[in-house]
Amino acid sequence: MGRCIRFRRCRRARVHSSILDDRSRCVQSCRPTLFMTLHSYRFIAACEERFDFRSAEYRALFEASGANAFQHPIWLAQLHERLVGDGACEAVTITVRHRRDGTLALVLPMVRRRAGGMKLVEFADMRVTDYAAAVCDRETLKSIADDEEIHRAIRAELKPFDVLRIAKLHECTADDLCRILDAGSLRRMKTSAYACELPGNFDAWRDAKMRRSFRRDLDKKTRQLHRRGATTFETVRDGEEIARTLEAMRAFRASRFRSEEQAAGDLLRSRDHREFYLAVAREGAAQYARMYRICVDGRIVACAMGLSHAGALLVVLIGFDQAEFGRQSVGSLLFQHIGRDCIERGDRLLDFTIGDEAYKSYFGAEQRPLFTLSKVRTPTGLIADVATERLPFVKEWARSVLDH
């Protein structure tokens, strides 16, 4: 009998000890999970398809962020109103808010479209945006990049997709977005951007950035142009004159870009894109958008459109009369005048944006690499993503799908 009691007590002790050990292991294993859960409570992710880019909260976020002029409220509002939601794609605007008060912490404007039988989620580019960026201040972006729980929430809001892709990223933000989106690859693009830092004096810019022979040539062309008639350099703000200038630009480009490949890349041939640029230029004429032109006896001979933000001017469109005024290099003269205007306004950067055209180096523009991040979820997406870089026999199909 005593032996039986001692056996039962011993058995109960072993069971009790086992229970304590299990509880201890459970508490220890829960500590990291509990910490991560509390950490994720700093932010809330959502997909807001009807996000208001003209709202005060977005404008405040944009002004405090490291984003560029292509994420400006006017640009993104007009882009979503005129180019997104036409049936070919749908808005997938990702927002991250601070849980404590609901204020915006990050906006990532994306779209979803079907192409070649695939579901593609990509930055809201619509072929008009030269630089992609998350709209977020640097410190908050780092905090979000360190929060694995909010990463999962953001990726869940982006589904479904076969391929997720963001092109035209600057290196300074590409790594953080790769972590947030768990991107499988980050590739340097074959084309680059070019920008020129501006000193505080026009003559100093010419002397420091332009070759002496190029400066002499510009001076010679300026004298030739003045002999052709009364020459003026103007910044256009009137709505009707903006429309007239954009129409002249469309005609110049149509005459210059005649091959099938060039025509396909000229967005001013598309009515929707012309109306988009016109709407941006008119709405932003007071400060954000600048329409430049050179006129000879009242006739427009060269024109350009730029976007201004945070001391930088980004040139997005240019056109000039190559047939009648090509010998006077009116395109180069226009850029010289744009540089002078930027310096007089106190701008610190003249950004020629994306494209490897040789003329950009003549003005002292330096190459800046751009990157593309991508993430695939399905075999179909993997084939298309790999094919763009490695399989020549399907490369053109894959590029037409992903780059359309």
CORLIN-V23909 format. One record per residue. N is the residue number from 1. RES is the residue in one letter. PHI is phi in whole degrees, 0 to 359 (NA if undefined). NEAR is the number of other C-alpha atoms within 10 Angstrom. D_CENTER is the distance of its C-alpha to the mean C-alpha in Angstrom with 1 decimal. Layout:
BEGIN
n=N res=RES phi=PHI near=NEAR d_center=D_CENTER
n=N res=RES phi=PHI near=NEAR d_center=D_CENTER
END
This chain:
BEGIN
n=1 res=M phi=NA near=6 d_center=83.2
n=2 res=G phi=299 near=7 d_center=82.0
n=3 res=R phi=296 near=7 d_center=80.3
n=4 res=C phi=294 near=9 d_center=78.4
n=5 res=I phi=296 near=10 d_center=77.3
n=6 res=R phi=298 near=11 d_center=76.1
n=7 res=F phi=297 near=12 d_center=74.1
n=8 res=R phi=296 near=12 d_center=72.5
n=9 res=R phi=297 near=11 d_center=71.6
n=10 res=C phi=296 near=12 d_center=70.2
n=11 res=R phi=294 near=12 d_center=68.1
n=12 res=R phi=297 near=12 d_center=66.8
n=13 res=A phi=298 near=12 d_center=65.9
n=14 res=R phi=294 near=12 d_center=63.9
n=15 res=V phi=297 near=12 d_center=62.1
n=16 res=H phi=298 near=12 d_center=61.4
n=17 res=S phi=297 near=12 d_center=60.1
n=18 res=S phi=294 near=12 d_center=57.9
n=19 res=I phi=297 near=12 d_center=56.4
n=20 res=L phi=299 near=12 d_center=55.7
n=21 res=D phi=298 near=12 d_center=54.0
n=22 res=D phi=297 near=12 d_center=51.8
n=23 res=R phi=297 near=12 d_center=50.8
n=24 res=S phi=298 near=12 d_center=50.1
n=25 res=R phi=295 near=11 d_center=47.9
n=26 res=C phi=295 near=11 d_center=46.1
n=27 res=V phi=298 near=12 d_center=45.4
n=28 res=Q phi=296 near=11 d_center=44.2
n=29 res=S phi=287 near=11 d_center=41.8
n=30 res=C phi=278 near=12 d_center=40.5
n=31 res=R phi=302 near=11 d_center=39.7
n=32 res=P phi=297 near=11 d_center=36.3
n=33 res=T phi=296 near=11 d_center=35.3
n=34 res=L phi=297 near=11 d_center=36.4
n=35 res=F phi=297 near=10 d_center=34.3
n=36 res=M phi=295 near=15 d_center=31.2
n=37 res=T phi=295 near=15 d_center=31.8
n=38 res=L phi=297 near=11 d_center=32.3
n=39 res=H phi=298 near=15 d_center=29.2
n=40 res=S phi=291 near=17 d_center=27.1
n=41 res=Y phi=289 near=14 d_center=28.6
n=42 res=R phi=290 near=17 d_center=26.5
n=43 res=F phi=228 near=24 d_center=23.5
n=44 res=I phi=230 near=19 d_center=23.4
n=45 res=A phi=254 near=22 d_center=20.6
n=46 res=A phi=206 near=17 d_center=20.5
n=47 res=C phi=255 near=20 d_center=18.8
n=48 res=E phi=249 near=15 d_center=19.0
n=49 res=E phi=297 near=15 d_center=18.6
n=50 res=R phi=254 near=10 d_center=19.7
n=51 res=F phi=300 near=18 d_center=17.7
n=52 res=D phi=266 near=15 d_center=18.2
n=53 res=F phi=284 near=21 d_center=15.1
n=54 res=R phi=267 near=15 d_center=17.8
n=55 res=S phi=291 near=11 d_center=19.8
n=56 res=A phi=295 near=11 d_center=21.0
n=57 res=E phi=292 near=12 d_center=19.9
n=58 res=Y phi=289 near=21 d_center=16.2
n=59 res=R phi=300 near=16 d_center=16.6
n=60 res=A phi=296 near=12 d_center=18.5
n=61 res=L phi=297 near=19 d_center=15.9
n=62 res=F phi=299 near=23 d_center=13.1
n=63 res=E phi=296 near=17 d_center=15.6
n=64 res=A phi=271 near=13 d_center=16.6
n=65 res=S phi=269 near=20 d_center=13.3
n=66 res=G phi=262 near=18 d_center=11.6
n=67 res=A phi=288 near=22 d_center=8.3
n=68 res=N phi=249 near=21 d_center=7.5
n=69 res=A phi=297 near=23 d_center=8.7
n=70 res=F phi=283 near=21 d_center=5.9
n=71 res=Q phi=251 near=24 d_center=6.8
n=72 res=H phi=299 near=21 d_center=10.3
n=73 res=P phi=306 near=21 d_center=13.0
n=74 res=I phi=295 near=20 d_center=14.1
n=75 res=W phi=300 near=25 d_center=11.0
n=76 res=L phi=289 near=23 d_center=10.5
n=77 res=A phi=294 near=17 d_center=14.3
n=78 res=Q phi=294 near=20 d_center=15.0
n=79 res=L phi=299 near=22 d_center=12.5
n=80 res=H phi=288 near=22 d_center=14.3
n=81 res=E phi=285 near=11 d_center=17.6
n=82 res=R phi=249 near=15 d_center=17.6
n=83 res=L phi=242 near=21 d_center=15.5
n=84 res=V phi=259 near=19 d_center=15.5
n=85 res=G phi=82 near=15 d_center=18.9
n=86 res=D phi=270 near=10 d_center=20.8
n=87 res=G phi=102 near=8 d_center=22.4
n=88 res=A phi=279 near=12 d_center=20.1
n=89 res=C phi=207 near=18 d_center=17.7
n=90 res=E phi=228 near=18 d_center=17.7
n=91 res=A phi=288 near=21 d_center=15.4
n=92 res=V phi=228 near=24 d_center=15.2
n=93 res=T phi=273 near=21 d_center=13.9
n=94 res=I phi=270 near=22 d_center=14.8
n=95 res=T phi=241 near=22 d_center=16.3
n=96 res=V phi=237 near=23 d_center=18.1
n=97 res=R phi=241 near=17 d_center=21.0
n=98 res=H phi=288 near=15 d_center=23.7
n=99 res=R phi=296 near=15 d_center=26.8
n=100 res=R phi=295 near=10 d_center=29.1
n=101 res=D phi=220 near=9 d_center=28.1
n=102 res=G phi=78 near=11 d_center=25.3
n=103 res=T phi=288 near=14 d_center=22.8
n=104 res=L phi=292 near=19 d_center=19.1
n=105 res=A phi=248 near=22 d_center=17.9
n=106 res=L phi=203 near=24 d_center=14.4
n=107 res=V phi=230 near=25 d_center=12.3
n=108 res=L phi=236 near=20 d_center=10.0
n=109 res=P phi=282 near=26 d_center=9.4
n=110 res=M phi=238 near=21 d_center=10.5
n=111 res=V phi=224 near=25 d_center=13.0
n=112 res=R phi=241 near=25 d_center=16.1
n=113 res=R phi=217 near=16 d_center=17.8
n=114 res=R phi=258 near=15 d_center=20.9
n=115 res=A phi=211 near=16 d_center=21.0
n=116 res=G phi=59 near=13 d_center=24.1
n=117 res=G phi=82 near=10 d_center=25.6
n=118 res=M phi=251 near=17 d_center=22.8
n=119 res=K phi=262 near=19 d_center=20.7
n=120 res=L phi=248 near=24 d_center=17.1
n=121 res=V phi=252 near=27 d_center=14.6
n=122 res=E phi=215 near=23 d_center=10.9
n=123 res=F phi=298 near=24 d_center=7.5
n=124 res=A phi=287 near=26 d_center=8.1
n=125 res=D phi=267 near=21 d_center=7.0
n=126 res=M phi=54 near=16 d_center=10.6
n=127 res=R phi=70 near=12 d_center=10.5
n=128 res=V phi=249 near=16 d_center=9.4
n=129 res=T phi=264 near=19 d_center=5.7
n=130 res=D phi=270 near=19 d_center=5.7
n=131 res=Y phi=228 near=22 d_center=3.0
n=132 res=A phi=261 near=25 d_center=1.7
n=133 res=A phi=194 near=24 d_center=4.8
n=134 res=A phi=283 near=24 d_center=8.1
n=135 res=V phi=272 near=25 d_center=9.7
n=136 res=C phi=189 near=23 d_center=12.9
n=137 res=D phi=285 near=17 d_center=15.2
n=138 res=R phi=300 near=17 d_center=15.9
n=139 res=E phi=295 near=10 d_center=19.3
n=140 res=T phi=293 near=13 d_center=18.6
n=141 res=L phi=298 near=21 d_center=15.9
n=142 res=K phi=296 near=15 d_center=18.7
n=143 res=S phi=296 near=12 d_center=21.2
n=144 res=I phi=293 near=24 d_center=19.2
n=145 res=A phi=295 near=19 d_center=18.7
n=146 res=D phi=271 near=15 d_center=22.5
n=147 res=D phi=255 near=20 d_center=23.4
n=148 res=E phi=293 near=17 d_center=24.2
n=149 res=E phi=293 near=19 d_center=25.4
n=150 res=I phi=288 near=23 d_center=22.2
n=151 res=H phi=303 near=19 d_center=20.4
n=152 res=R phi=296 near=14 d_center=22.9
n=153 res=A phi=294 near=17 d_center=22.5
n=154 res=I phi=295 near=21 d_center=18.7
n=155 res=R phi=295 near=16 d_center=19.3
n=156 res=A phi=294 near=13 d_center=22.2
n=157 res=E phi=290 near=16 d_center=20.2
n=158 res=L phi=278 near=20 d_center=17.8
n=159 res=K phi=289 near=16 d_center=21.0
n=160 res=P phi=270 near=14 d_center=22.3
n=161 res=F phi=200 near=19 d_center=20.3
n=162 res=D phi=269 near=22 d_center=21.5
n=163 res=V phi=227 near=25 d_center=18.2
n=164 res=L phi=248 near=27 d_center=15.1
n=165 res=R phi=213 near=21 d_center=12.1
n=166 res=I phi=230 near=24 d_center=8.5
n=167 res=A phi=257 near=23 d_center=7.8
n=168 res=K phi=63 near=24 d_center=6.2
n=169 res=L phi=263 near=23 d_center=6.6
n=170 res=H phi=282 near=19 d_center=8.7
n=171 res=E phi=298 near=15 d_center=12.2
n=172 res=C phi=295 near=11 d_center=12.8
n=173 res=T phi=245 near=18 d_center=10.9
n=174 res=A phi=297 near=21 d_center=11.2
n=175 res=D phi=296 near=16 d_center=14.9
n=176 res=D phi=296 near=19 d_center=14.9
n=177 res=L phi=293 near=21 d_center=12.6
n=178 res=C phi=300 near=19 d_center=15.0
n=179 res=R phi=294 near=16 d_center=17.9
n=180 res=I phi=297 near=22 d_center=16.8
n=181 res=L phi=266 near=19 d_center=16.2
n=182 res=D phi=54 near=16 d_center=19.1
n=183 res=A phi=290 near=17 d_center=17.2
n=184 res=G phi=281 near=12 d_center=19.9
n=185 res=S phi=211 near=13 d_center=18.2
n=186 res=L phi=228 near=19 d_center=15.6
n=187 res=R phi=245 near=12 d_center=15.8
n=188 res=R phi=285 near=16 d_center=15.1
n=189 res=M phi=286 near=14 d_center=13.8
n=190 res=K phi=287 near=10 d_center=16.6
n=191 res=T phi=258 near=15 d_center=14.7
n=192 res=S phi=236 near=19 d_center=13.4
n=193 res=A phi=256 near=22 d_center=12.0
n=194 res=Y phi=221 near=20 d_center=14.8
n=195 res=A phi=215 near=23 d_center=15.4
n=196 res=C phi=234 near=21 d_center=18.8
n=197 res=E phi=285 near=16 d_center=20.2
n=198 res=L phi=253 near=25 d_center=22.5
n=199 res=P phi=283 near=17 d_center=26.0
n=200 res=G phi=274 near=16 d_center=27.8
n=201 res=N phi=223 near=12 d_center=30.0
n=202 res=F phi=297 near=18 d_center=29.5
n=203 res=D phi=297 near=11 d_center=32.3
n=204 res=A phi=295 near=12 d_center=31.2
n=205 res=W phi=296 near=20 d_center=27.8
n=206 res=R phi=299 near=20 d_center=29.7
n=207 res=D phi=293 near=11 d_center=32.2
n=208 res=A phi=276 near=14 d_center=29.8
n=209 res=K phi=252 near=19 d_center=27.0
n=210 res=M phi=250 near=17 d_center=28.8
n=211 res=R phi=293 near=14 d_center=31.8
n=212 res=R phi=300 near=12 d_center=35.1
n=213 res=S phi=297 near=8 d_center=35.7
n=214 res=F phi=290 near=14 d_center=32.3
n=215 res=R phi=297 near=17 d_center=33.2
n=216 res=R phi=298 near=12 d_center=36.6
n=217 res=D phi=294 near=13 d_center=35.2
n=218 res=L phi=297 near=18 d_center=32.9
n=219 res=D phi=296 near=12 d_center=36.0
n=220 res=K phi=295 near=12 d_center=38.1
n=221 res=K phi=294 near=18 d_center=35.7
n=222 res=T phi=297 near=16 d_center=35.5
n=223 res=R phi=296 near=11 d_center=39.3
n=224 res=Q phi=298 near=14 d_center=39.4
n=225 res=L phi=295 near=19 d_center=36.9
n=226 res=H phi=295 near=14 d_center=39.1
n=227 res=R phi=288 near=11 d_center=42.1
n=228 res=R phi=283 near=12 d_center=40.6
n=229 res=G phi=156 near=13 d_center=40.7
n=230 res=A phi=293 near=12 d_center=39.6
n=231 res=T phi=252 near=18 d_center=36.0
n=232 res=T phi=227 near=14 d_center=33.6
n=233 res=F phi=249 near=18 d_center=30.0
n=234 res=E phi=228 near=15 d_center=28.5
n=235 res=T phi=251 near=17 d_center=25.6
n=236 res=V phi=266 near=20 d_center=25.8
n=237 res=R phi=237 near=19 d_center=25.7
n=238 res=D phi=290 near=14 d_center=28.1
n=239 res=G phi=301 near=15 d_center=26.7
n=240 res=E phi=292 near=11 d_center=29.1
n=241 res=E phi=289 near=13 d_center=28.5
n=242 res=I phi=298 near=23 d_center=24.7
n=243 res=A phi=296 near=20 d_center=25.5
n=244 res=R phi=294 near=13 d_center=28.0
n=245 res=T phi=292 near=24 d_center=25.7
n=246 res=L phi=294 near=26 d_center=23.0
n=247 res=E phi=293 near=15 d_center=25.9
n=248 res=A phi=297 near=21 d_center=27.1
n=249 res=M phi=297 near=25 d_center=23.8
n=250 res=R phi=300 near=22 d_center=23.9
n=251 res=A phi=294 near=16 d_center=27.4
n=252 res=F phi=301 near=20 d_center=26.8
n=253 res=R phi=289 near=23 d_center=24.1
n=254 res=A phi=296 near=17 d_center=26.3
n=255 res=S phi=288 near=15 d_center=29.1
n=256 res=R phi=274 near=16 d_center=27.3
n=257 res=F phi=265 near=14 d_center=25.3
n=258 res=R phi=258 near=12 d_center=28.2
n=259 res=S phi=290 near=9 d_center=27.8
n=260 res=E phi=299 near=8 d_center=26.7
n=261 res=E phi=293 near=9 d_center=23.7
n=262 res=Q phi=294 near=13 d_center=22.7
n=263 res=A phi=297 near=16 d_center=23.3
n=264 res=A phi=295 near=13 d_center=21.1
n=265 res=G phi=270 near=11 d_center=18.1
n=266 res=D phi=270 near=16 d_center=19.0
n=267 res=L phi=289 near=18 d_center=17.2
n=268 res=L phi=289 near=22 d_center=19.7
n=269 res=R phi=283 near=15 d_center=22.4
n=270 res=S phi=270 near=12 d_center=21.0
n=271 res=R phi=298 near=9 d_center=22.5
n=272 res=D phi=298 near=13 d_center=19.8
n=273 res=H phi=288 near=19 d_center=17.1
n=274 res=R phi=300 near=16 d_center=19.6
n=275 res=E phi=294 near=17 d_center=20.3
n=276 res=F phi=295 near=20 d_center=16.7
n=277 res=Y phi=299 near=23 d_center=16.3
n=278 res=L phi=296 near=19 d_center=19.7
n=279 res=A phi=296 near=20 d_center=19.2
n=280 res=V phi=296 near=20 d_center=16.2
n=281 res=A phi=297 near=28 d_center=18.4
n=282 res=R phi=288 near=21 d_center=21.4
n=283 res=E phi=293 near=17 d_center=20.1
n=284 res=G phi=262 near=18 d_center=18.4
n=285 res=A phi=298 near=19 d_center=21.2
n=286 res=A phi=293 near=11 d_center=22.8
n=287 res=Q phi=208 near=12 d_center=20.2
n=288 res=Y phi=279 near=19 d_center=16.5
n=289 res=A phi=256 near=26 d_center=16.7
n=290 res=R phi=237 near=25 d_center=19.1
n=291 res=M phi=248 near=25 d_center=21.0
n=292 res=Y phi=256 near=23 d_center=23.1
n=293 res=R phi=202 near=28 d_center=26.1
n=294 res=I phi=249 near=23 d_center=29.2
n=295 res=C phi=240 near=16 d_center=32.3
n=296 res=V phi=239 near=17 d_center=35.7
n=297 res=D phi=54 near=13 d_center=38.6
n=298 res=G phi=83 near=11 d_center=36.1
n=299 res=R phi=265 near=14 d_center=34.5
n=300 res=I phi=288 near=19 d_center=30.8
n=301 res=V phi=242 near=25 d_center=30.4
n=302 res=A phi=201 near=28 d_center=26.8
n=303 res=C phi=204 near=27 d_center=23.7
n=304 res=A phi=208 near=23 d_center=20.1
n=305 res=M phi=238 near=24 d_center=17.4
n=306 res=G phi=227 near=22 d_center=15.1
n=307 res=L phi=242 near=25 d_center=13.0
n=308 res=S phi=249 near=23 d_center=14.6
n=309 res=H phi=197 near=18 d_center=13.7
n=310 res=A phi=53 near=13 d_center=15.5
n=311 res=G phi=78 near=14 d_center=17.4
n=312 res=A phi=233 near=22 d_center=14.9
n=313 res=L phi=249 near=27 d_center=14.8
n=314 res=L phi=256 near=23 d_center=12.0
n=315 res=V phi=278 near=23 d_center=14.0
n=316 res=V phi=248 near=18 d_center=12.6
n=317 res=L phi=216 near=20 d_center=16.1
n=318 res=I phi=211 near=21 d_center=19.5
n=319 res=G phi=207 near=25 d_center=22.9
n=320 res=F phi=205 near=28 d_center=26.4
n=321 res=D phi=278 near=21 d_center=30.0
n=322 res=Q phi=291 near=18 d_center=30.5
n=323 res=A phi=292 near=10 d_center=33.9
n=324 res=E phi=266 near=9 d_center=35.6
n=325 res=F phi=232 near=15 d_center=33.9
n=326 res=G phi=297 near=12 d_center=32.5
n=327 res=R phi=291 near=11 d_center=35.3
n=328 res=Q phi=268 near=20 d_center=34.3
n=329 res=S phi=49 near=19 d_center=30.8
n=330 res=V phi=294 near=23 d_center=29.4
n=331 res=G phi=296 near=21 d_center=25.8
n=332 res=S phi=293 near=19 d_center=26.4
n=333 res=L phi=298 near=19 d_center=28.3
n=334 res=L phi=296 near=22 d_center=25.6
n=335 res=F phi=295 near=21 d_center=23.2
n=336 res=Q phi=297 near=18 d_center=26.1
n=337 res=H phi=294 near=17 d_center=26.5
n=338 res=I phi=297 near=23 d_center=22.8
n=339 res=G phi=299 near=22 d_center=23.2
n=340 res=R phi=299 near=20 d_center=26.4
n=341 res=D phi=298 near=17 d_center=25.0
n=342 res=C phi=299 near=21 d_center=22.2
n=343 res=I phi=296 near=20 d_center=24.8
n=344 res=E phi=295 near=12 d_center=27.2
n=345 res=R phi=277 near=11 d_center=24.6
n=346 res=G phi=91 near=15 d_center=24.1
n=347 res=D phi=293 near=21 d_center=20.5
n=348 res=R phi=252 near=17 d_center=20.0
n=349 res=L phi=215 near=21 d_center=17.3
n=350 res=L phi=252 near=26 d_center=17.0
n=351 res=D phi=254 near=22 d_center=13.8
n=352 res=F phi=277 near=25 d_center=14.4
n=353 res=T phi=61 near=21 d_center=10.8
n=354 res=I phi=281 near=22 d_center=10.9
n=355 res=G phi=126 near=14 d_center=14.4
n=356 res=D phi=260 near=15 d_center=17.7
n=357 res=E phi=295 near=12 d_center=19.9
n=358 res=A phi=293 near=8 d_center=22.9
n=359 res=Y phi=300 near=12 d_center=23.2
n=360 res=K phi=297 near=21 d_center=20.3
n=361 res=S phi=290 near=17 d_center=22.6
n=362 res=Y phi=297 near=14 d_center=25.4
n=363 res=F phi=261 near=23 d_center=23.8
n=364 res=G phi=86 near=20 d_center=23.3
n=365 res=A phi=289 near=23 d_center=19.6
n=366 res=E phi=251 near=17 d_center=19.0
n=367 res=Q phi=290 near=18 d_center=17.1
n=368 res=R phi=229 near=14 d_center=14.2
n=369 res=P phi=292 near=17 d_center=13.5
n=370 res=L phi=238 near=22 d_center=10.4
n=371 res=F phi=229 near=22 d_center=11.0
n=372 res=T phi=237 near=19 d_center=11.0
n=373 res=L phi=255 near=24 d_center=12.6
n=374 res=S phi=215 near=21 d_center=14.9
n=375 res=K phi=219 near=22 d_center=17.7
n=376 res=V phi=246 near=21 d_center=20.7
n=377 res=R phi=242 near=13 d_center=23.3
n=378 res=T phi=228 near=13 d_center=25.7
n=379 res=P phi=302 near=11 d_center=27.6
n=380 res=T phi=299 near=15 d_center=26.1
n=381 res=G phi=296 near=21 d_center=22.6
n=382 res=L phi=296 near=15 d_center=23.9
n=383 res=I phi=299 near=15 d_center=25.5
n=384 res=A phi=295 near=23 d_center=22.4
n=385 res=D phi=293 near=23 d_center=20.3
n=386 res=V phi=292 near=14 d_center=23.1
n=387 res=A phi=296 near=18 d_center=24.0
n=388 res=T phi=297 near=19 d_center=20.8
n=389 res=E phi=245 near=13 d_center=22.0
n=390 res=R phi=236 near=10 d_center=25.7
n=391 res=L phi=246 near=13 d_center=27.7
n=392 res=P phi=301 near=11 d_center=28.2
n=393 res=F phi=286 near=9 d_center=30.2
n=394 res=V phi=234 near=15 d_center=27.4
n=395 res=K phi=298 near=17 d_center=24.4
n=396 res=E phi=295 near=13 d_center=24.0
n=397 res=W phi=297 near=14 d_center=24.4
n=398 res=A phi=296 near=23 d_center=21.8
n=399 res=R phi=294 near=15 d_center=19.2
n=400 res=S phi=296 near=12 d_center=20.0
n=401 res=V phi=287 near=17 d_center=19.5
n=402 res=L phi=280 near=19 d_center=16.2
n=403 res=D phi=257 near=11 d_center=14.6
n=404 res=H phi=296 near=9 d_center=16.0
END
